[in-house]
């Protein structure tokens, strides 16, 4: 196994559908400019309520990626 050096960034994704979609949205957008993403950890989950219903989910994650 090769030793790696990682960098972490913090992202917040949102979705009207659910938590997983919010996470996937953040990772998909980050993948447009960041390569070698390896893992993520959920830091915070919150939502927006509109007239007694959940309108949006927001999930903050930290994503780790290897440096070249």
N, C-alpha and C positions, 0 to 999 in steps of 0.2 A: 504494500500500500504506500502510495506517495504522500508525503506531508503536504498539506495545503494551508494557505493563509486565506482567511475569510474576511469579508466586510459585511456589515449589516446596515440596512436602510429601513426606515419606517414609512409605511404606506397606509392610506385609508381608502378602502373601496366601498361603494354603496350599491344597493340594489333594491328594487321594489318587490323582488321575489323572495329572497331569503339570505341567510348568512353565508352559505357556501357560494352562492352567486356573487356576493360582495367580495369575498376572498378571491375568487377566480377572476373577477373584473380587475382587481388591483394587480394581480400577478400578470394577467394578459397585457395590460397597459405597460407595466414595467418591462416586460420582455421585449418591447419595441426598441428599448435603448440599453438594456442591461442583459449581458449574457452570463452563462454559467451559474444561474440561480440553483441552489441546492435544497433549501429548506425554508420553512416559515414557522413563526409562532404567533398565536393570537394574543394580542396585548389588551384589547378593549373591544367590547361589543355594545352597541347602543342603537336606538331606533327613534324614529320620528312618528308621533301619533297625530292623526288627523281625524277629527270627529269620532273618537273612540276606537279607531282602527289603526293598525300598524301600516304606515304609508311607505316608509323606507327603513332599510337596515344599513348601518354603517359599522364596518369592522376595521379596526386598526391592527396591522400585522407588522412584524419585523421579518425581513427576508434576508437570508444569508446567501452570499455568492462568493465563488472563488476568484481570487485575483490572479491575473496572468503573470 
